[in-house]
């Protein structure tokens, strides 16, 4: 299938807005204004540092036209942002903070932690956030404007058919068998003995760290288990917000009750137990490390969960309940709370291929026929918790060449993306003409395909 390339706001590309280093150690060139869009300026040093940061984060692998790409996206972002202000579009402070936290975490993880990020940038994490907040707000405004432009774009069946017919039919992709797989997950109850053992281990780590027998960081690196988001690896510092979504209240409460340097008592969450070291607190934000341990599943409790799943399976086969109702009633996973009982692909569709399955689910699938339920088996969820699972194979397509009958939704998505790309590009070409845009002659000479008409001989 041909790949469409919509013109999008690359908010993460201009990463100098997040991690541009201090002028003494990292600036590549002296500042000069290279473009002016309306009353907004873009500095040459920002563009060059964005390219350098991208190279740093991608092991030196960037496009030879990276400077021109960054310049083009900066121009587009400024125009979108200015138009958003004209149209009175708003960005909530919460949106800005969430986007800022997400990117800070990404760069901290990439560079090796908060300390490494602060050293690289030459600023504290709080200075970085303060300096970056206006840039993030601009990017969020630009993204909101882009959504406003593209939200009315729709695709008709006739357009989907025309899109498919224009594809080179000698080069249509071969698609693997796709599967609709429903899940029911039951978590074995925690063994009181193993739960107490886990708590005692964490209390022991706390005592060792507080007595300075060994540092908390070393303990975390040796003993902390991963839990879901790798950007919160316990051995690394990370920023935690008091209002952070997806973080349990009891965990946040434990952190923000402490004073700098303190280590919490073990905190129980759905995933397992934590102890947290508070390194620094600043209002509604804190820099922390943690040690996380899961409570091991006991064979006895796993056996009980399997027996319960066997009972559910028997009720399903007896026709007393349909799969959606059974999943809604019995599935204990986070996804079930949102009404999601089928595995989904990257596009959010309930259609997956075998290579997207974990080992345990793939083995169960190989032993399950179409329209039937698997034998209950033990697996790991996305947070690596032990779960007893049963799958339901609702449908399976045969491997085939891409075609309109079997793959309409996939083709329609590609056609819609292409249409959105054309709409966005047309909007940019037309809107650029309505703004006073000035470009430094060196950049204009280097990047001859910039989407601007007004260029100035010099600044």
Protein Blocks (a to p, Z undefined) as FASTA:
>chain_A
ZZdddddddfklmmmlmmoccfklmombdcddfbdehjaccdfklmmmmmmmmmmmnnop
acfklmmmmmmmmmmmmmmmmmmmmnopacdfklmmmmmmmmmmmmmmmnopjklmmmmn
opafklmmmmmmmmmmmmmmmmmmmmmmmmmpccdfklmmmmmmmpcfklcccddddddd
ddddddddddfklmmmmmmmmmmmmmmmmnomacfklmmmmmmccehjlklgfkbccddd
fklghiafklmmmmmmpcehiacdddddfklccddddfbdghjaccdddddddddddfkl
mmmmmmmmmmmmmmmmnopacfklmmmmmmccfklmnopabdcdfkopacdcfklpcfkl
mmmmmmpcehiacdddddddfkopacddddddfbccddddddfklmmmmmmmmmmmmmmm
mmmmmmmmmmmmmpccdddfklmmmmmmbccfbdcfbZZ
